[in-house]
Amino acid sequence: MRTVMTSLATAAAAVLVLSGCGGQGGVDEYGTKERGAVTVGAGDEFTLKVPANPALGQNWYLAEPRPDKDILKYRGKREEESGGGSTGSGDGTQYFDFTALKSGKATVKLLHCPMAGCHSGTESAAPFPNATAPGTTTMSPFPTATGTPDDLPAFFVYTITVR
């Protein structure tokens, strides 16, 4: 009888320990300040967390080119609004969810679009064809951000290392 009670106590303790691990399902979140060097393990799920208020025309998009599909799996985008009770009255957050598949480096490029300053994530940092001079290109209409999100559209480039 004593062995059975000890085994049950051990099993109960293991369940308590395992249920307390990782918080929020064990998913790591990285904000706009951490975009330079994100390191995750193969098999890890992680989220890029960015401030947004879609009700006021502020959105983020996963821009082209998409991250290497052999290294990262994009699981989707979700959003959360917080603050006051009326639409657009509070701050919000958008989340871009990924799973690290195997060792390597990948680039994730998010386009920050305040006040409906751009129309989609298909905007690219690659030069665009120049309509006024066939055969030539022009630079992307948006710069790569060096600071925090502000009132101008910009790309936020994350370098993800999977170990």
Buried (B, 14 or more C-beta within 10 A) or exposed (E): EEEEEEEEEEEEEEEEEEEEEEEEEEBBEBBBEEBEEBBBEEEBBBBBBBBBBBBBEBBBBBBBEBBBEEBBEBBEBEBEBEEEEEEBEEEBBBBBBBBBBEEBEBBBBBBBBBEEBBEEBEBBBEEEEEEEEEEEEEEBEBEEBEEEBEEEBBBBBBEBBBE
